Amino acid sequence: MFSTSAAQGARSSLRQGWQQGTRRRGFASTRMTWSQPLAAISRVAVIGGGQMGSGIAQVAATKKFNVTLVDVNQEALDRGKTYMVKSLKRVAKKKHGDNEQAQKQFVDEALSRITLSTSPSAAVTQTDLVVEAIVENIDVKQKLFAELAAAAPKSAILASNTSSLSISKIAEAVDAATRGRVIGLHFFNPVAQMKLVEVVRTEETDAQAVERAVAFVRAIGKEPAVCKDTPGFIVNRLLLPYMMESIRLLERGVASARDIDTAMKLGAGYPMGPFELCDYVGLDTIKFIVDGWYKEGGTGLQGDKAFGPSKTLDELVGEGRLGVKAGKGFYDYPKK
């Protein structure tokens, strides 16, 4: 089991972030209910020990935050720990080169700040920030947020890492006073490498909660992009239509997947082509998001042809060709 330690450097970074970066932005909010000074975040609880949750916990710990990682059982937590150790070793190797002692110290110090738990309620009783990173199911998330709101301090920010669900809808599970502290913190995979975090505010989110969240994101070495709660936020709202139109070009016989990828990499300067990107994201993930938008809508997306069913996508997912994680998608990925 990991132990915890102090987070003085993180508090300093947060204060600097408020002074240097966050107040210059115009965060629109109708709620201004907090009268106390903005409190520094030092204790973080991450609910969900999968790849995203473990990645968030790892990154926060390397920046001297005390972190509690929560999952349903010890087996799931052990998997999360294994992922974090492997990822930390890669980061340490890149950071310290051949200095094995420095590498070990880096990994050990990060792990010493992480505690494992199987109880969400117990894990959040003294936390400043909760980041939920569990299954993309609105009912499950709402049930969890109701539990977290009852157990966490009244000053704690309650954040979701969802990539496709409405933050406002998740917030319906808590009372009106608590909704001011509900926010989206959408990290990208792999968390240790991807610099962006979308900070998603609802109509009820307090401006102070946004400021604290932005400061936290900067303190862990990421770059925040603040946006309203709208389907797909920023990145997925732009990315999904691009990927779906690429699939439709393939279905219409305009070009092969390989040629479309080559065209976008060499003609548009993209690091990956759309089909390479689809395979990396996961075809089941893409289908889940676009099906939800097309069927349930949100802000004007219901029935939008851009997100309509794709025979090719449906068939690939049905065959288990989910992308890189399955070893096959639009392309095959032989095991090395």
Kinemage of the C-alpha trace (Angstrom):
@kinemage 1
@onewidth
@group {chain A} dominant
@subgroup {mainchain}
@vectorlist {calphas} color= white
{ca met a 1} P 0.000 0.000 0.000
{ca phe a 2} L 1.254 3.461 -0.835
{ca ser a 3} L 1.588 6.192 1.800
{ca thr a 4} L 0.986 9.934 1.627
{ca ser a 5} L 3.148 13.034 2.121
{ca ala a 6} L 2.898 16.836 2.049
{ca ala a 7} L 2.189 18.954 -1.047
{ca gln a 8} L 3.717 22.332 -0.290
{ca gly a 9} L 5.140 22.862 -3.774
{ca ala a 10} L 1.756 22.196 -5.306
{ca arg a 11} L 0.117 24.853 -3.117
{ca ser a 12} L 2.720 27.380 -4.241
{ca ser a 13} L 2.188 26.495 -7.894
{ca leu a 14} L -1.560 26.878 -7.502
{ca arg a 15} L -1.254 30.337 -5.976
{ca gln a 16} L 1.076 31.396 -8.789
{ca gly a 17} L -1.364 29.986 -11.311
{ca trp a 18} L -4.205 32.112 -9.907
{ca gln a 19} L -2.085 35.245 -9.958
{ca gln a 20} L -0.453 34.745 -13.365
{ca gly a 21} L -2.907 32.869 -15.499
{ca thr a 22} L -6.458 32.397 -14.416
{ca arg a 23} L -7.779 35.814 -13.518
{ca arg a 24} L -7.038 37.240 -16.954
{ca arg a 25} L -9.634 34.950 -18.481
{ca gly a 26} L -13.273 36.000 -18.574
{ca phe a 27} L -15.119 33.085 -17.059
{ca ala a 28} L -18.829 33.684 -17.525
{ca ser a 29} L -20.906 32.358 -14.650
{ca thr a 30} L -24.186 33.267 -13.087
{ca arg a 31} L -23.113 31.866 -9.727
{ca met a 32} L -20.820 33.732 -7.318
{ca thr a 33} L -21.682 32.022 -4.066
{ca trp a 34} L -18.310 31.481 -2.371
{ca ser a 35} L -17.249 34.216 0.000
{ca gln a 36} L -14.051 32.587 1.348
{ca pro a 37} L -10.649 33.097 -0.349
{ca leu a 38} L -9.776 30.581 -3.041
{ca ala a 39} L -8.345 27.519 -1.284
{ca ala a 40} L -5.286 25.722 -2.624
{ca ile a 41} L -5.771 22.152 -3.798
{ca ser a 42} L -3.379 19.671 -2.210
{ca arg a 43} L -5.446 16.497 -1.741
{ca val a 44} L -6.917 14.765 -4.781
{ca ala a 45} L -9.151 11.704 -5.011
{ca val a 46} L -9.429 9.877 -8.325
{ca ile a 47} L -12.367 7.486 -8.664
{ca gly a 48} L -11.618 4.757 -11.190
{ca gly a 49} L -8.311 2.932 -11.454
{ca gly a 50} L -8.371 2.198 -15.177
{ca gln a 51} L -5.955 3.640 -17.686
{ca met a 52} L -7.349 7.170 -17.466
{ca gly a 53} L -7.818 7.258 -13.702
{ca ser a 54} L -4.406 5.750 -13.025
{ca gly a 55} L -2.850 8.206 -15.444
{ca ile a 56} L -4.462 11.176 -13.708
{ca ala a 57} L -3.364 9.902 -10.296
{ca gln a 58} L 0.173 9.349 -11.542
{ca val a 59} L 0.536 12.817 -13.047
{ca ala a 60} L -0.848 14.534 -9.940
{ca ala a 61} L 1.488 12.554 -7.692
{ca thr a 62} L 4.567 13.481 -9.737
{ca lys a 63} L 3.657 17.130 -9.134
{ca lys a 64} L 3.614 16.587 -5.356
{ca phe a 65} L -0.128 16.264 -4.788
{ca asn a 66} L -1.409 13.735 -2.276
{ca val a 67} L -3.631 11.331 -4.217
{ca thr a 68} L -6.100 8.612 -3.274
{ca leu a 69} L -6.933 6.225 -6.115
{ca val a 70} L -10.247 4.397 -5.723
{ca asp a 71} L -11.666 1.343 -7.471
{ca val a 72} L -14.194 -1.384 -6.752
{ca asn a 73} L -11.762 -4.042 -5.485
{ca gln a 74} L -8.109 -4.729 -4.764
{ca glu a 75} L -7.625 -6.583 -8.050
{ca ala a 76} L -8.619 -3.483 -10.017
{ca leu a 77} L -6.362 -1.329 -7.846
{ca asp a 78} L -3.454 -3.717 -8.407
{ca arg a 79} L -3.924 -3.372 -12.163
{ca gly a 80} L -3.921 0.391 -11.779
{ca lys a 81} L -0.768 0.255 -9.690
{ca thr a 82} L 0.971 -1.908 -12.290
{ca tyr a 83} L 0.034 0.575 -15.006
{ca met a 84} L 1.320 3.510 -12.958
{ca val a 85} L 4.624 1.821 -12.151
{ca lys a 86} L 5.279 1.016 -15.821
{ca ser a 87} L 4.324 4.521 -16.916
{ca leu a 88} L 6.379 6.179 -14.175
{ca lys a 89} L 9.419 4.156 -15.166
{ca arg a 90} L 9.072 5.333 -18.762
{ca val a 91} L 8.802 8.945 -17.618
{ca ala a 92} L 11.759 8.511 -15.259
{ca lys a 93} L 13.891 7.038 -18.045
{ca lys a 94} L 13.092 9.960 -20.315
{ca lys a 95} L 13.643 12.494 -17.537
{ca his a 96} L 16.852 11.094 -16.018
{ca gly a 97} L 18.464 9.153 -18.854
{ca asp a 98} L 20.850 6.456 -17.600
{ca asn a 99} L 20.888 7.685 -13.998
{ca glu a 100} L 19.212 4.654 -12.418
{ca gln a 101} L 19.327 6.074 -8.900
{ca ala a 102} L 17.527 9.246 -9.995
{ca gln a 103} L 15.007 7.144 -11.920
{ca lys a 104} L 14.239 5.035 -8.870
{ca gln a 105} L 13.931 8.080 -6.632
{ca phe a 106} L 11.498 9.702 -9.073
{ca val a 107} L 9.278 6.603 -9.195
{ca asp a 108} L 9.415 5.960 -5.442
{ca glu a 109} L 8.588 9.557 -4.537
{ca ala a 110} L 5.562 9.607 -6.837
{ca leu a 111} L 4.261 6.284 -5.502
{ca ser a 112} L 4.742 7.437 -1.908
{ca arg a 113} L 2.103 10.118 -2.474
{ca ile a 114} L -0.550 7.656 -3.690
{ca thr a 115} L -2.944 5.787 -1.410
{ca leu a 116} L -5.248 3.025 -2.654
{ca ser a 117} L -8.839 2.600 -1.499
{ca thr a 118} L -11.978 0.652 -2.328
{ca ser a 119} L -14.334 3.148 -0.629
{ca pro a 120} L -15.251 6.316 -2.549
{ca ser a 121} L -16.978 7.850 0.482
{ca ala a 122} L -14.026 7.298 2.801
{ca ala a 123} L -11.537 8.495 0.187
{ca val a 124} L -13.125 11.919 -0.277
{ca thr a 125} L -13.823 13.010 3.305
{ca gln a 126} L -10.802 15.319 3.406
{ca thr a 127} L -10.135 15.933 -0.285
{ca asp a 128} L -9.992 19.233 -2.154
{ca leu a 129} L -10.685 17.807 -5.596
{ca val a 130} L -12.435 14.641 -6.770
{ca val a 131} L -11.914 13.442 -10.349
{ca glu a 132} L -14.304 10.729 -11.506
{ca ala a 133} L -12.966 8.453 -14.278
{ca ile a 134} L -15.355 5.492 -14.334
{ca val a 135} L -17.524 3.864 -17.014
{ca glu a 136} L -19.310 6.167 -19.490
{ca asn a 137} L -22.796 5.508 -18.153
{ca ile a 138} L -24.905 8.440 -17.001
{ca asp a 139} L -26.860 6.466 -14.381
{ca val a 140} L -23.705 5.054 -12.805
{ca lys a 141} L -22.033 8.461 -12.766
{ca gln a 142} L -25.058 10.163 -11.225
{ca lys a 143} L -25.230 7.557 -8.468
{ca leu a 144} L -21.533 8.060 -7.728
{ca phe a 145} L -21.787 11.859 -7.678
{ca ala a 146} L -24.662 11.707 -5.197
{ca glu a 147} L -22.474 9.561 -2.935
{ca leu a 148} L -19.465 11.854 -3.369
{ca ala a 149} L -21.467 15.004 -2.668
{ca ala a 150} L -22.705 13.558 0.618
{ca ala a 151} L -19.216 12.576 1.802
{ca ala a 152} L -16.862 15.258 0.458
{ca pro a 153} L -16.179 18.621 2.124
{ca lys a 154} L -18.477 21.444 1.052
{ca ser a 155} L -15.495 23.198 -0.527
{ca ala a 156} L -14.372 20.236 -2.643
{ca ile a 157} L -14.619 20.398 -6.427
{ca leu a 158} L -16.406 17.411 -7.968
{ca ala a 159} L -15.065 16.786 -11.469
{ca ser a 160} L -15.830 14.261 -14.183
{ca asn a 161} L -13.372 13.053 -16.802
{ca thr a 162} L -16.189 12.124 -19.173
{ca ser a 163} L -15.473 12.618 -22.855
{ca ser a 164} L -19.028 12.353 -24.150
{ca leu a 165} L -21.637 12.830 -21.416
{ca ser a 166} L -23.191 16.096 -20.261
{ca ile a 167} L -21.672 17.588 -17.115
{ca ser a 168} L -24.998 19.329 -16.458
{ca lys a 169} L -26.785 15.988 -16.616
{ca ile a 170} L -24.303 14.423 -14.191
{ca ala a 171} L -24.798 17.399 -11.850
{ca glu a 172} L -28.544 16.747 -11.657
{ca ala a 173} L -27.721 14.036 -9.117
{ca val a 174} L -26.656 16.590 -6.490
{ca asp a 175} L -28.459 19.480 -4.804
{ca ala a 176} L -28.488 23.013 -6.208
{ca ala a 177} L -25.824 24.290 -3.814
{ca thr a 178} L -23.413 21.521 -4.784
{ca arg a 179} L -23.870 22.008 -8.544
{ca gly a 180} L -21.721 25.118 -8.354
{ca arg a 181} L -18.775 22.841 -7.579
{ca val a 182} L -19.418 20.305 -10.367
{ca ile a 183} L -17.146 20.660 -13.369
{ca gly a 184} L -15.626 18.679 -16.221
{ca leu a 185} L -11.906 17.899 -16.322
{ca his a 186} L -11.429 15.973 -19.556
{ca phe a 187} L -7.922 14.526 -19.770
{ca phe a 188} L -6.584 12.847 -22.899
{ca asn a 189} L -4.957 9.453 -23.305
{ca pro a 190} L -2.148 8.774 -22.510
{ca val a 191} L -2.441 11.230 -19.637
{ca ala a 192} L 1.294 11.383 -18.941
{ca gln a 193} L 2.005 12.570 -22.500
{ca met a 194} L -1.019 14.605 -23.575
{ca lys a 195} L -0.792 18.232 -22.463
{ca leu a 196} L -4.418 19.301 -22.897
{ca val a 197} L -7.195 19.215 -20.304
{ca glu a 198} L -10.629 20.536 -21.254
{ca val a 199} L -12.160 22.404 -18.310
{ca val a 200} L -15.917 22.210 -18.815
{ca arg a 201} L -18.282 24.569 -17.020
{ca thr a 202} L -22.052 24.342 -16.807
{ca glu a 203} L -24.500 27.212 -16.428
{ca glu a 204} L -24.411 26.589 -12.664
{ca thr a 205} L -20.662 26.178 -12.143
{ca asp a 206} L -19.147 28.801 -9.842
{ca ala a 207} L -16.475 31.024 -11.387
{ca gln a 208} L -14.244 30.204 -8.412
{ca ala a 209} L -14.534 26.487 -9.129
{ca val a 210} L -13.377 27.114 -12.690
{ca glu a 211} L -10.446 29.191 -11.446
{ca arg a 212} L -9.379 26.528 -8.975
{ca ala a 213} L -9.672 23.814 -11.625
{ca val a 214} L -7.632 25.829 -14.125
{ca ala a 215} L -4.967 26.467 -11.494
{ca phe a 216} L -4.809 22.747 -10.691
{ca val a 217} L -4.435 21.847 -14.363
{ca arg a 218} L -1.551 24.276 -14.726
{ca ala a 219} L 0.041 23.027 -11.495
{ca ile a 220} L 0.251 19.472 -12.878
{ca gly a 221} L 1.964 20.704 -16.020
{ca lys a 222} L -1.044 20.632 -18.357
{ca glu a 223} L -2.655 23.339 -20.470
{ca pro a 224} L -6.344 24.070 -19.770
{ca ala a 225} L -8.908 24.909 -22.435
{ca val a 226} L -12.097 26.265 -20.850
{ca cys a 227} L -15.401 25.656 -22.608
{ca lys a 228} L -19.143 25.443 -22.031
{ca asp a 229} L -20.869 22.132 -21.440
{ca thr a 230} L -21.805 21.104 -24.965
{ca pro a 231} L -21.702 17.665 -26.657
{ca gly a 232} L -18.086 16.692 -27.324
{ca phe a 233} L -16.760 19.858 -25.658
{ca ile a 234} L -14.069 21.181 -28.059
{ca val a 235} L -11.849 18.373 -29.306
{ca asn a 236} L -14.399 15.595 -29.831
{ca arg a 237} L -16.968 17.999 -31.300
{ca leu a 238} L -14.446 18.805 -34.047
{ca leu a 239} L -12.736 15.423 -34.254
{ca leu a 240} L -15.725 13.075 -34.519
{ca pro a 241} L -17.230 14.692 -37.660
{ca tyr a 242} L -13.767 14.525 -39.266
{ca met a 243} L -13.377 10.833 -38.504
{ca met a 244} L -16.937 9.974 -39.542
{ca glu a 245} L -16.613 11.827 -42.859
{ca ser a 246} L -13.382 9.941 -43.511
{ca ile a 247} L -15.246 6.656 -43.026
{ca arg a 248} L -17.962 7.832 -45.411
{ca leu a 249} L -15.335 8.701 -48.053
{ca leu a 250} L -14.115 5.119 -47.739
{ca glu a 251} L -17.670 3.770 -47.997
{ca arg a 252} L -18.315 5.823 -51.146
{ca gly a 253} L -15.170 4.408 -52.754
{ca val a 254} L -13.479 7.789 -53.033
{ca ala a 255} L -10.140 6.399 -51.831
{ca ser a 256} L -8.649 3.647 -49.693
{ca ala a 257} L -8.090 4.096 -45.974
{ca arg a 258} L -4.333 4.135 -46.560
{ca asp a 259} L -4.558 6.815 -49.253
{ca ile a 260} L -6.882 8.983 -47.157
{ca asp a 261} L -4.442 8.734 -44.255
{ca thr a 262} L -1.510 9.593 -46.519
{ca ala a 263} L -3.374 12.570 -47.978
{ca met a 264} L -4.175 14.066 -44.576
{ca lys a 265} L -0.673 13.523 -43.214
{ca leu a 266} L 1.194 14.917 -46.213
{ca gly a 267} L -1.403 17.405 -47.438
{ca ala a 268} L -2.720 18.783 -44.143
{ca gly a 269} L 0.329 18.168 -41.969
{ca tyr a 270} L -1.535 15.927 -39.505
{ca pro a 271} L 0.686 13.578 -37.483
{ca met a 272} L -1.812 10.721 -37.946
{ca gly a 273} L -4.360 9.996 -40.637
{ca pro a 274} L -8.054 9.691 -39.680
{ca phe a 275} L -8.103 5.880 -39.854
{ca glu a 276} L -4.924 5.567 -37.817
{ca leu a 277} L -6.544 7.919 -35.316
{ca cys a 278} L -9.783 5.914 -35.287
{ca asp a 279} L -7.848 2.755 -34.501
{ca tyr a 280} L -5.932 4.520 -31.752
{ca val a 281} L -9.050 6.008 -30.118
{ca gly a 282} L -10.989 2.736 -30.397
{ca leu a 283} L -13.766 2.046 -32.881
{ca asp a 284} L -16.144 0.982 -30.115
{ca thr a 285} L -15.523 4.284 -28.346
{ca ile a 286} L -16.259 6.240 -31.520
{ca lys a 287} L -19.438 4.250 -32.154
{ca phe a 288} L -20.606 4.735 -28.567
{ca ile a 289} L -20.213 8.510 -28.784
{ca val a 290} L -21.726 9.101 -32.226
{ca asp a 291} L -24.628 6.721 -31.586
{ca gly a 292} L -25.436 8.617 -28.398
{ca trp a 293} L -25.295 11.979 -30.101
{ca tyr a 294} L -27.389 10.821 -33.060
{ca lys a 295} L -30.083 9.096 -30.993
{ca glu a 296} L -30.238 11.306 -27.907
{ca gly a 297} L -28.961 14.588 -29.283
{ca gly a 298} L -28.164 17.201 -26.693
{ca thr a 299} L -27.614 20.607 -28.214
{ca gly a 300} L -29.093 20.112 -31.677
{ca leu a 301} L -27.292 16.874 -32.572
{ca gln a 302} L -30.200 14.427 -32.551
{ca gly a 303} L -30.651 13.107 -36.096
{ca asp a 304} L -27.631 15.042 -37.380
{ca lys a 305} L -26.424 13.156 -40.477
{ca ala a 306} L -22.799 13.832 -39.554
{ca phe a 307} L -23.219 11.345 -36.710
{ca gly a 308} L -25.566 8.908 -38.426
{ca pro a 309} L -24.937 5.155 -38.476
{ca ser a 310} L -22.025 3.823 -40.528
{ca lys a 311} L -22.288 0.274 -41.886
{ca thr a 312} L -18.500 -0.048 -41.973
{ca leu a 313} L -18.068 1.109 -38.379
{ca asp a 314} L -20.900 -1.119 -37.151
{ca glu a 315} L -19.441 -4.171 -38.907
{ca leu a 316} L -15.914 -3.630 -37.617
{ca val a 317} L -17.128 -3.238 -34.030
{ca gly a 318} L -19.369 -6.292 -34.410
{ca glu a 319} L -16.376 -8.330 -35.586
{ca gly a 320} L -14.293 -7.218 -32.614
{ca arg a 321} L -11.993 -5.112 -34.783
{ca leu a 322} L -11.808 -2.291 -32.261
{ca gly a 323} L -8.446 -0.812 -33.195
{ca val a 324} L -4.989 -0.899 -31.672
{ca lys a 325} L -6.186 -2.299 -28.321
{ca ala a 326} L -7.665 -5.336 -30.106
{ca gly a 327} L -4.736 -5.788 -32.472
{ca lys a 328} L -6.918 -5.026 -35.470
{ca gly a 329} L -9.248 -2.288 -36.690
{ca phe a 330} L -9.026 -0.539 -40.020
{ca tyr a 331} L -5.472 -1.863 -39.944
{ca asp a 332} L -3.864 -4.929 -38.389
{ca tyr a 333} L -1.419 -4.530 -35.501
{ca pro a 334} L 0.673 -7.697 -35.091
{ca lys a 335} L 1.980 -8.329 -31.606
{ca lys a 336} L 5.636 -7.440 -31.260
